Every structure is written in structure tokens, then in C-alpha cells.
Amino acid sequence: MLDEINLLKGLVSVYSPSQQEEGAVHFLVSQMKDAGFQTEIDAAGNAIGFRGSGSHEIMLLGHIDTVPGEIPVRIDGDLLFGRGTVDAKGPLACFTAAASRLNPPAGWKITVIGAVGEESASHGAYHLRDTRDRPEALVIGEPSRWDRITLGFKGSLTIGYTYQQPSAHSAGKNGTASEEAIRFWNEVVAWCSQINQDSSTNYSMLSPTLHSIHSYTDGFKDSVKMRIQFRLPPSIQPQDISTRLDELKGEAVLTHDEGIPAYKADKNNPLVRAFLPAIRQHGGIPNFSTKSGTSDMNIVAPLWQCPVIAYGPGDSSLDHTPNEHISLTEYLKSIDVLSAALSQFWSQASTATP
């Protein structure tokens, strides 16, 4: 039988920032194989394990990479500290443990995936989207607390800003390159504030973040570079941002990634109907949430168009922090809830099948 605490601790102990996930992938595949899963590592490097067989599939899609910054792994009372305990090895270990407890009914298989690259370019999720068939249902592994169901995530767009001008004495009348960059940033903030005037929730707001700014000179030209990330509500598409920034940039040069639109699942779907009683069964009062970040849900769900939610243990306010940790009690309770929810889902599916 799978040791659920050691599964999580072992997975967290293998440091796996984006593009360095191989050790964690092999650890998870080994754990799944020992627990009776059929396993593989696909062409993108994703860890995949499944139980059961048949044409109907429920997919539990987590991510195995983390942001950089190794945190010594330790248990202090009920708390496990380490990079990825919350985002998102806690949810991924929950998926693996719950699936190991279950025997899918005839015609069904349950697939657990630890995707690579979610914290960078989501190349693991893009590979899955483009190479795998649409599952019957999809659960995304992101921290939401054990008694919450996450329905949506904001989109994202990253902008690169570069501005150059001839060098001049600081006592001269012309402004500096850095001042021009700050002018642009202030106009961006003012534009977002105007858009957000009627927004009632964080999920509906357009949120800009200045991730970096760097100025330099070679003695002939003064230059400044900035990296700005936008979190997009459903009402704003990536192209909307690009169009407006072209109007504000002046003589600067802008670059941008492809951008990812926001996504929100339908609350009236069979996964939600399975999770609500499962949470109540274990003493919780179910809640719904939407997240200000972006996840692999945004990548795969628009194409697959299947019932989808995000679920997983952990306090998302600890994502990416030096103090990242998870309650082991909550982790174990989330496994109980997920196991019960999946059993409920299959029960509903068999009742609905003629």
C-alpha cells in the first residue's frame, strides 16, 4: 500500500525547478509503478500513470515543477516544509494517493499526470493538449484548501520593453531613458486602474506587475529594459493589451509572448456535483474560488471542452514563498475527499449511462 506521507515528502525532497524535473519525474513514476499503476514518461518529459482500462478516462493533471529556491525539507508537528509542498506537489501527491486507493469501474481508467514546465512555458501541458484525446473529465492539481473547488484562473501576458536614447549629461534639459520607462509604466497603471473602476472582484481586474527594470549605458546610448506581466480577466484578451501598449510606448520597442486567455469552468458540471457531497461527507462546507494566477487549466480546457475543476490541498498564499509548507492533516483529508468524489463521479456516470 502506498505510504501517502512519504510519497509527498519524497516528492518534495527531489528539487525540481522548471527544466530540472527529471529526478522528480523518475521518483513519481517509480512510486506509481510500485502502487500498481501502468506508467510512462512521454516525449515532453511528463510523468504519467494510469489504472484501469477502457475508452472512458478521468484525468488528474498536476504539475511536478516548481519555482526556483530550494527550501530544506522538514516536518514540524503537522507541517511539512519544502519547495513545492503547496505549488503543486501537494495536489499531485494527493492525486496519486487517491488514484491508488481506487479501482475504476469497467470501461474506465484514471490517469495521473505530473506535467513539466508549468511555472515557465507550460510545454508539458501544451504537449498533452496536442497529443492526447479529450478525457471524459479533468481535475487540475492546484492548491485550493481541502474544502474548496476552483473554477477559474486569470489569463496572462508578458511584455518586454526596451528604450534607448543618446547619452546626455544628467544636468541637461532632456529626461533620462529611465524616466521615459517610468512614464510608460505610470500610463500602463493608470489605464489598468481606469479599466478596473467597475470591477468587484480580483478575478475581474486587469492586474499589471513590474517584474524587473534595468538601465545601463555604453557611453553613447542610454538604455532601459523592463519586464511587465499582466494577469487578464475574462473580459480582456491578450491582443487587447498589445494594441493599447502600442499606443503608449512612444519610441520604445515592445516584445510579448503569445499570451494565455482567462478560463472559467461551468459550475453546473458532474465533477462539481461529485465534489460537493464528498466535501460535506468529510465535515466541510464547500466553497468555490477563482484564482488570480494562471494554470494548465487555461491551456488544455478550452480545447478539450470537458467537465473540469481544480482541486488540491494547501494555502495558495504560500505559493512561491520562502516559508512554503502544507498541513499533513489537510493533505490526508484532501485524499479522502478526492477518493470519495471520484467514486461519486463514477456512480453518477453509470446511472446516466443507458
Secondary structure, 3 states (H helix, E strand, C coil): CCCHHHHHHHHHHCCCECCCCHHHHHHHHHHHHHCCCEEEECCCCCEEEEEECCCEEEEEEEECCECCCCCCCEEECCEEECCCCCCCHHHHHHHHHHHHHCCCCCCEEEEEEEECCCCCCCHHHHHHHHHCCCCCEEEEECCCEEEEEEEEECEEEEEEEEEEEECCCCCCCCCCHHHHHHHHHHHHHHHHHHHHHHCCCHHHCCEEEEEEEEEEECCCEEEEEEEEEEEECCCCCHHHHHHHHHHHCCCCEEEECCCECCEECCCCCHHHHHHHHHHHHCCCCCEEEEECCCCCHHHHHHHHCCCEEEEECCCHHHCCCCCCEEEHHHHHHHHHHHHHHHHHHHHHHHHHCC
